[in-house]
């Protein structure tokens, strides 16, 4: 077998891995990205397309007893539980519940804000040189509500976000209709978050970043990351007919990161929240100008190159359980009375897996027990948002630069 040498191996060709590779490359590192499949072929392919610069408070587990019961009985449309998976996922769900209290939630918010505040700027820093600036739109996104209770929930969130500098505009029915005239009359109003960017094709955006990485001299190889092993020279694994060798390795495999770090003796509580999407046409001339969340029901409609993408909330299941249409089938009729969806445009539902740690913070930084091993995973619902900015933080740590924010909240050591 031939020998391929590099300074750094980045495991994972999604938005997180490609972003880390670009930032390291910009700092003079010779980087190889390795993945078993295509660029943006997994979680980075199917998402809402929102770079959520307003994302401060994490998605948390219900705390009120009545809400817990509702969720447990699968009566909360924002989530769905695969009961057959409960014995396996219960320990992680319990830790997630414990981290969802007010104090822990606020601590996570303080750690998330430096990442979200810089998220749009870091995307723009890639998209310009990549020639994909047209894939980033400046129209923001909307959380729409149907009821007075929904309005109160939305306005409470607006107030909670104000100390963090998040800008938004509250819309009544007429103002919302002026922006999105094809929404149903059932929609009473909404909150327009004006600063986030959106993309009509997340996969194409990530692929443009990968093309930029290659154009700048980077290499993209196919291989099985689970073969990673430590050697006297650093880190090594097979990549096709070659042996890939580097002094440093980065695990940026999203929900599959555990397949590698467990083999090295780490036991991070990395769970998965699964989600589905399907593309639809619009009836007649019905269109959307920006992503819109149906606040009370937890799904999102986003205008994509392929059509209107309907994305679900969270399915609690094992990572590798077979797909189930149960959650999506429940939401589709609700979405149809929210917006005039036409035909399905995909042959089958797309299933994605969101890598989540109980505190909803990523792990970014050095592995505690292995020289030259680095972590960049656990971006929860916000991989597209956080990929470029956590890649920056990781590259700063790896090259000894001053970091743009305190890396302490993201350290692996917080899990013991």
BELVEN-V519980 format. One line per field, one symbol per residue. phi: phi as a letter, one per 20 degrees, with the letter a starting at -180 (. if undefined). burial: 1 if it has 16 or more other C-alpha atoms within 10 Angstrom, else 0. Layout:
# BELVEN-V519980
phi: ???
burial: ???
This chain:
# BELVEN-V519980
phi: .fdddbfbddepdeffffffffffgfdneedddcbeceflecgffdbfmdeefefdeffdfgdfgfffffffeldeffbbdeffeggfeggfffffffeefgffffffffffgffffdfffffffeffffmdgfedddembcdecdcffffffffffgffegfemeebcedegfffffecfeffffeeracdeeefeccebgffffffffffgffeofcccdaeffegbecfepcbaecmeddecbfccdecdlfegffefffenecfeedcdebcbbecedfmdfbdebfceegfdmdcdcfcgeqeeedefddebfgdfffcegffffegffffedbffdffddfbfedcceecegemdfecpfffdcfndcdbbnelfcfffegfffffffffffdmffefbffgfdffffdn
burial: 00001111111111111111111110001111111000111111111111111111110110000000001001011111110000001001100111110000100110111111111101110110010110110011111111000110010001001000010101111001100111110011111111111111111111111111110001111011110111000111111000011111111111111101100001011111111111111100001101111111111111110011111111111110000000110011001001111001000011111111111111111110000111111111111111111111111111000000001011110000
